Amino acid sequence: MTTDAALNDDDLRDKILSEPEKVLEDSELMKALIAANDRTMGGNIVDLRGIAMERMEARLNRLEDTHRSVIAAAYENLAGTNQIHRAILRMMDPMDFTPFLQGLGTEVAEILRVDRLRLVLEAEDATPDTTLAPLEGVLLAVRPGFIDNYITENRDMPVRKVTLRQVAKVEQDVYGPKSDFIRSEALLKLDFGSGRMPGLLVLGAEDPHQFRPNQGTELLTFFANVFERAMRHWLG
């Protein structure tokens, strides 16, 4: 080894000793050092320190993945909250009942990013009312008991406040004609108070993954509660 090479090696050694954290923070350099150490020890020696570092690196990668997932979920939840708040504010704008209902099928549906939004109301007389023609696309009157049967699909099971599910066959009576594209739905059962028949908000989406049974329902439950209070105001 020449004198210049020896000096360069000494300089490199002094540099590493003065700032060892630089080496530790460089993952590629650490891998190279570990590989060189393995070659020095030979193939018959188990480097427990190297194994431990590999495990720690794997745990760190998993922790980083979890961290990214938590952040993504937080942003998604914040976006959903803002979406619900915007829909509620828009819903509360109209001063008359007819514009209130018309807004459900237009601006409110757009804010919630659904392709169909209908308000289903049970009534003893569910025959069509010509005076409600302007609301035909959003308002539907049905016979008593229809709502629970639709939510449970005629099965003996509890009726939840919010039901999320994918749709295999579209119920034309609920969504109206030309709605075969609906592939998932959110059903929000409504309680308008003592002595009044129940209602149902139906949110239909073309995306089969927009509403799934394993999703949280807190925001939609809040939206349903606000809508109930608004309807009680109009009905009262």
Buried (B, 14 or more C-beta within 10 A) or exposed (E): EEEEEEEEEEEEEEEEEEEEEEEEEEEEEBBEEBEEEBEEEEEEEEEEEBEEBEEEEEEEEEEEEEEEEEEEEEEEEEEBEEBBBBBBEBBEEBEEEEEBBBBBBEBBBEBBEBBBBBBBBBEEEBEEEEEBEEBEBBBBBBEEEBBBEBBBEEEEEEBBBBBBBBBEEBBEEBBBEEBEEBBBBBBBBBBBEEEBBBBBBBBBBEEEEBBEEEBEBEBBBBBBBBBBEBBBEEEE
